[in-house]
Amino acid sequence: MAVEDLDLQVPHGDIFGLLGHNGAGKSTAIGMMLGQVWPTRGEIKICGYDVTRVRQKALQKVGAIFESPVFYDFLSGWKNLEILSHYSGPTTKSRISEVVEWVGLTGREHSKVRTYSHGMRARLALAQALLPKPELLILDEPSDGLDPEGIHEMRQTILRLHRELGLTILLSSHLLNEVEQLCTRIAVMNQGKKVFEGKIAEAKQPKNWVRLQVGNFVDAVNLLRGSRMIDEDRDGKFITLADRVTTDQIVKCLVGQGMPLFEIAHVEQTLEDFYLSLMKGGR
């Protein structure tokens, strides 16, 4: 998927989520950040350096998990880290031991990788990304393929790395629940274009939707619209209140006309609601 006119800024110290469906352009964008995909125009700067001009300096303080990490299955996790560390510069045994502990592989680091579960392989990939003591950690679908327990463990590890090491983290994902629990800011991509960037709290700002359960929703909506008390309705159970109208007034109006009312409650918009509205081309 081509990426078109993507303007993205990741603030220092944030956990920043790059969100989008499979094929939205997330991996292409990360590939350009890491100098593995060449942009046709524009510039990409990491830590103040242009990736396309001085890639080595730009990525000197960057650790990354990109696409599917490949390891030597017949070697131990430790030996894999020793070999892979040569790509990022000299690495001491104490540093390898440190990252092994950080990702929770202590006790299994000398086992052959072919005996590792999918979750352990994900942790080994994260250990590799931490070897160069990065300031920025780029994670492309870090929870992809993990079971619920593995997803939980990866989430807790990412939060701990952010909290205790002060890392800036950019992660791409299509798992809305994970992004909502991990990130402070997000950008949403759709068909190669950025369609939103901002704080999670901004994405979840309610549109004043109210859940309404009545005997006949259509009749209730017609009455409330005629009284100019609501602006919108959807899905046969939600309404938005007109300016300065309260739920108490809605109740009084419906009950006054003899309509049975079972529930009325404000609904907080979830990240999933927001994301799906973007995919449909609206907010």
C-alpha positions as CSV (number, residue, x, y, z in Angstrom):
1,M,0.0,0.0,0.0
2,A,1.4,3.4,-1.0
3,V,1.5,6.1,1.6
4,E,0.3,9.6,0.4
5,D,1.1,12.9,2.1
6,L,1.7,11.5,5.5
7,D,2.6,14.1,8.1
8,L,3.5,12.5,11.4
9,Q,5.2,13.8,14.6
10,V,5.9,11.6,17.5
11,P,6.4,13.7,20.7
12,H,9.3,12.8,23.0
13,G,8.3,10.5,25.8
14,D,5.0,9.4,24.3
15,I,3.6,6.0,23.5
16,F,2.2,6.8,20.1
17,G,-0.1,4.5,18.2
18,L,-0.2,4.2,14.5
19,L,-3.6,2.6,13.9
20,G,-5.3,1.2,10.8
21,H,-6.6,-1.9,9.1
22,N,-4.4,-4.5,7.5
23,G,-3.1,-2.8,4.3
24,A,-3.7,0.7,5.5
25,G,0.0,1.7,5.0
26,K,1.3,1.3,8.6
27,S,4.1,-1.0,7.7
28,T,5.1,1.0,4.6
29,A,5.3,4.1,6.8
30,I,7.5,2.3,9.4
31,G,9.6,0.8,6.6
32,M,10.3,4.4,5.4
33,M,11.2,5.5,8.9
34,L,13.7,2.7,9.1
35,G,15.2,3.4,5.7
36,Q,14.0,0.1,4.3
37,V,11.4,1.6,2.0
38,W,12.5,4.6,-0.1
39,P,10.0,7.6,-0.3
40,T,9.5,9.2,-3.7
41,R,9.2,12.7,-2.1
42,G,9.2,14.4,1.3
43,E,11.6,13.9,4.2
44,I,11.8,11.7,7.2
45,K,13.6,12.9,10.3
46,I,14.3,10.8,13.4
47,C,16.2,12.3,16.4
48,G,16.9,15.3,14.2
49,Y,18.5,13.4,11.3
50,D,17.2,12.8,7.8
51,V,16.8,9.1,7.3
52,T,17.3,9.2,3.6
53,R,20.6,11.2,3.8
54,V,22.3,10.1,7.0
55,R,20.5,6.8,7.9
56,Q,23.2,5.6,10.3
57,K,23.0,8.7,12.5
58,A,19.2,8.8,12.3
59,L,18.8,5.3,13.5
60,Q,21.7,5.2,16.0
61,K,19.3,5.5,18.9
62,V,16.4,3.5,17.5
63,G,15.4,0.0,18.3
64,A,12.7,-1.7,16.2
65,I,10.6,-4.8,15.6
66,F,9.6,-4.7,11.9
67,E,7.5,-7.3,10.2
68,S,8.3,-10.9,11.2
69,P,11.6,-11.2,13.0
70,V,13.8,-14.1,11.8
71,F,16.0,-16.1,14.1
72,Y,18.4,-19.0,13.9
73,D,16.2,-21.8,15.3
74,F,19.1,-24.2,16.0
75,L,20.9,-21.6,18.2
76,S,20.0,-20.4,21.6
77,G,18.2,-17.1,22.3
78,W,21.5,-15.8,23.8
79,K,23.5,-16.8,20.8
80,N,21.0,-15.2,18.5
81,L,21.3,-11.9,20.4
82,E,25.1,-12.1,20.2
83,I,25.0,-12.5,16.5
84,L,22.3,-9.9,15.9
85,S,24.1,-7.4,18.2
86,H,26.9,-7.1,15.5
87,Y,24.4,-5.1,13.4
88,S,24.1,-2.4,16.0
89,G,27.6,-2.3,17.3
90,P,29.7,-3.9,20.0
91,T,27.5,-5.3,22.8
92,T,28.7,-6.6,26.2
93,K,27.6,-9.8,27.8
94,S,26.2,-7.7,30.7
95,R,24.0,-5.7,28.2
96,I,22.7,-8.9,26.7
97,S,21.9,-10.3,30.2
98,E,20.2,-7.0,31.0
99,V,17.8,-7.0,28.1
100,V,17.1,-10.7,28.6
101,E,15.9,-9.8,32.1
102,W,14.0,-6.8,30.9
103,V,11.9,-8.9,28.5
104,G,11.4,-11.8,30.9
105,L,13.5,-14.5,29.2
106,T,15.8,-15.2,32.1
107,G,16.2,-18.9,32.6
108,R,15.4,-19.7,28.9
109,E,18.0,-17.6,27.2
110,H,20.3,-20.6,26.6
111,S,17.5,-22.8,25.2
112,K,17.3,-23.3,21.5
113,V,14.9,-20.9,19.7
114,R,13.1,-23.8,18.1
115,T,11.8,-24.7,21.6
116,Y,10.4,-21.2,22.1
117,S,6.7,-20.4,22.1
118,H,5.3,-17.6,19.8
119,G,5.3,-15.3,22.9
120,M,8.9,-16.1,23.7
121,R,9.9,-15.3,20.2
122,A,8.2,-12.0,20.5
123,R,10.1,-11.3,23.7
124,L,13.4,-12.3,22.0
125,A,12.6,-9.8,19.2
126,L,12.0,-7.1,21.8
127,A,15.3,-8.0,23.4
128,Q,17.0,-7.5,20.1
129,A,15.4,-4.1,19.7
130,L,16.7,-3.1,23.1
131,L,20.3,-4.1,22.6
132,P,21.5,-0.7,21.2
133,K,20.1,1.2,24.3
134,P,17.5,3.1,22.1
135,E,15.7,6.3,22.9
136,L,13.0,5.5,20.4
137,L,11.4,2.1,20.1
138,I,9.4,1.3,16.9
139,L,7.2,-1.7,17.2
140,D,5.3,-3.0,14.1
141,E,2.3,-5.1,15.4
142,P,4.1,-6.3,18.6
143,S,1.2,-8.4,19.7
144,D,0.4,-10.0,16.3
145,G,-0.3,-13.8,16.7
146,L,-0.1,-13.8,20.5
147,D,-2.8,-15.5,22.6
148,P,-4.7,-13.3,25.2
149,E,-2.1,-14.1,27.9
150,G,0.7,-13.2,25.6
151,I,-0.9,-10.0,24.5
152,H,-1.3,-9.0,28.2
153,E,2.3,-9.8,29.0
154,M,3.6,-7.8,26.0
155,R,1.4,-4.9,27.0
156,Q,2.8,-4.9,30.5
157,T,6.3,-5.2,29.2
158,I,5.9,-2.2,26.9
159,L,4.4,-0.1,29.7
160,R,7.3,-1.0,32.0
161,L,9.9,-0.1,29.4
162,H,8.2,3.2,28.9
163,R,7.9,3.9,32.6
164,E,11.3,2.7,33.8
165,L,13.5,3.4,30.8
166,G,11.8,6.6,29.6
167,L,11.5,5.3,26.1
168,T,9.6,7.1,23.4
169,I,7.6,4.3,21.7
170,L,5.9,4.2,18.3
171,L,3.7,1.1,17.8
172,S,1.5,0.2,14.9
173,S,-1.5,-2.1,15.5
174,H,-4.9,-3.0,14.3
175,L,-5.9,-4.1,17.8
176,L,-8.0,-1.2,19.1
177,N,-8.2,-2.4,22.7
178,E,-4.4,-2.6,22.9
179,V,-3.9,0.8,21.4
180,E,-6.5,2.2,23.8
181,Q,-4.7,0.8,26.9
182,L,-1.2,1.6,25.8
183,C,-1.1,4.9,23.9
184,T,-1.4,8.6,24.8
185,R,-1.7,9.8,21.2
186,I,-2.7,8.1,18.0
187,A,-2.7,8.6,14.3
188,V,-5.2,6.7,12.2
189,M,-4.5,5.6,8.6
190,N,-6.9,4.6,5.9
191,Q,-5.9,3.6,2.4
192,G,-2.5,5.1,2.7
193,K,-3.6,8.5,4.2
194,K,-3.7,9.9,7.7
195,V,-7.3,10.6,8.6
196,F,-6.8,11.6,12.3
197,E,-4.0,12.5,14.7
198,G,-4.5,13.5,18.3
199,K,-4.8,12.4,21.9
200,I,-6.8,9.3,22.8
201,A,-9.1,11.5,24.9
202,E,-9.9,13.6,21.9
203,A,-10.8,10.6,19.8
204,K,-13.2,9.4,22.6
205,Q,-15.0,12.7,23.1
206,P,-18.7,11.9,23.2
207,K,-21.1,13.3,20.6
208,N,-23.7,13.4,23.3
209,W,-25.2,10.0,22.2
210,V,-27.9,8.7,24.5
211,R,-29.2,5.2,24.6
212,L,-33.0,5.1,24.5
213,Q,-35.1,2.0,25.1
214,V,-38.8,2.6,24.6
215,G,-41.9,0.7,23.5
216,N,-41.7,2.1,19.9
217,F,-38.4,3.8,19.0
218,V,-39.7,5.2,15.7
219,D,-42.7,6.9,17.3
220,A,-40.5,8.2,20.1
221,V,-38.0,9.7,17.6
222,N,-40.9,11.3,15.6
223,L,-42.3,12.9,18.8
224,L,-38.9,14.2,20.0
225,R,-38.0,15.5,16.6
226,G,-41.3,17.3,16.3
227,S,-40.5,18.9,19.7
228,R,-37.0,19.8,18.5
229,M,-35.5,17.9,21.4
230,I,-33.1,15.7,19.4
231,D,-30.8,16.2,16.5
232,E,-30.0,12.6,15.3
233,D,-30.9,9.0,15.8
234,R,-29.2,5.7,14.8
235,D,-29.4,2.0,15.0
236,G,-32.9,2.0,16.5
237,K,-31.6,2.8,20.0
238,F,-29.5,5.9,20.0
239,I,-30.3,9.6,19.9
240,T,-28.4,12.9,20.3
241,L,-29.9,15.6,22.3
242,A,-30.4,19.1,21.0
243,D,-28.6,22.0,22.6
244,R,-29.5,22.5,26.3
245,V,-31.9,19.6,26.3
246,T,-31.5,17.2,29.2
247,T,-32.4,13.5,29.7
248,D,-34.9,14.6,32.3
249,Q,-36.8,16.6,29.7
250,I,-36.8,13.7,27.3
251,V,-38.3,11.4,30.0
252,K,-40.9,14.0,30.9
253,C,-41.9,14.4,27.2
254,L,-42.2,10.6,26.5
255,V,-44.0,9.7,29.7
256,G,-46.3,12.7,29.3
257,Q,-47.4,11.2,26.0
258,G,-48.0,7.8,27.6
259,M,-45.0,6.1,25.9
260,P,-43.4,3.2,27.9
261,L,-39.7,4.0,28.7
262,F,-37.3,1.3,29.8
263,E,-33.9,3.0,29.8
264,I,-32.2,6.3,29.0
265,A,-28.5,6.7,29.5
266,H,-25.6,8.7,28.2
267,V,-23.1,6.6,26.1
268,E,-19.3,7.2,26.1
269,Q,-17.9,6.9,22.7
270,T,-15.2,4.1,22.5
271,L,-12.1,4.1,20.4
272,E,-13.8,1.4,18.3
273,D,-16.8,3.7,17.6
274,F,-14.5,6.5,16.6
275,Y,-12.3,4.3,14.4
276,L,-15.3,2.7,12.6
277,S,-16.7,6.2,12.0
278,L,-13.4,7.2,10.4
279,M,-13.4,4.1,8.2
280,K,-16.8,5.1,7.0
281,G,-15.6,8.5,6.1
282,G,-17.2,10.5,9.0
283,R,-16.7,11.4,12.6
